[in-house]
Amino acid sequence: MLAADAVAPSCAPIAAADHFVPGVSEFVADSQIDESLDLYAFVAQGALALKLLVIWRPDGDSDARKAMVADFITRCRARGW
């Protein structure tokens, strides 16, 4: 996208920091922080924001979801984002 100059100068790219976990009967049953990504590289390439999809289900582990969000926020703040 960036190499192809497909982003208008007035747009701010947002990089996805999530990894989707498929389920037996669903394309996305869960999500987690994608540890394989170099978030610094995204910012160096011009990303102005990071996003994390959080799958919230009534039957899910709400404490685990809250911990993942807190971890994501901590990582972003530690890097000045």
ABEGO torsion letter per residue (X at the ends): XAAAGABBAABBBBBBABBBBBBAABABABBBBBAABBAAAAAAAGBABBBBBBBBBAABBAAAAAAAAAAAAAAAAAAGX
